[in-house]
């Protein structure tokens, strides 16, 4: 019998529908309560239409520096996922090189 898992994302909006708070929880996340976050990028593959469905949200409290770091870390993990899923080390390495370029241009300190 297939197993079903849920990931819950809650978005609190102000009166102009701007996100004020984003929380998420998942059964396997090891969290005892929903976790707060300031931004999210959700991409889902629609196989029927061969396109990506996406939802990008960030709260009023998200700073520009945090957004730069968020994008850097997201791109870096995408390179890891690309390599894992396709076994293409070369193109994943090219994406990592771009991540280094991105970090340099955005003046991101990768040493935290």
Buried (B, 14 or more C-beta within 10 A) or exposed (E): EEEEEEEEBEBEEEEEEEBEBBBBBBEEEEEEEBEEBBBBEEEEEEEEEEEEEEEEBBBEEBEEEEBBBBBBBEBBEBBEEBBEEEEEEEEBEEBBEEBEEBBEEBEBEEEE
